[in-house]
Amino acid sequence: MADIYQIRVQGHLDPNWADWFDGLTITPEADGATLLAGPVIDQSALHGLLKKIRDLGLPLLLVQRVEEQETY
């Protein structure tokens, strides 16, 4: 079973990047950040997502595992 994660980065990321980020929901926020959220199958997949964020040069603001009943 995959854990649900929220990853917040500085800067706006177009929702068209969702496929590249393994189907995570991409939500640009009013404060100039972007929230990526959704299921992540395991720690290896999480590190892969973080590597993609690093490769894009996006400053990482938050990585948080959330309870399943929380919305993302």
NORDAGI-V676203 format. One record per helix or strand of 2 or more residues. SS is the DSSP state (alpha for helix, beta for strand). FROM is the first residue (numbers start at 0). TO is the last residue. If there is no record, write none. Layout:
ss:SS from:FROM to:TO
ss:SS from:FROM to:TO
This chain:
ss:beta from:2 to:9
ss:alpha from:14 to:17
ss:beta from:24 to:27
ss:beta from:32 to:39
ss:alpha from:42 to:55
ss:beta from:59 to:65
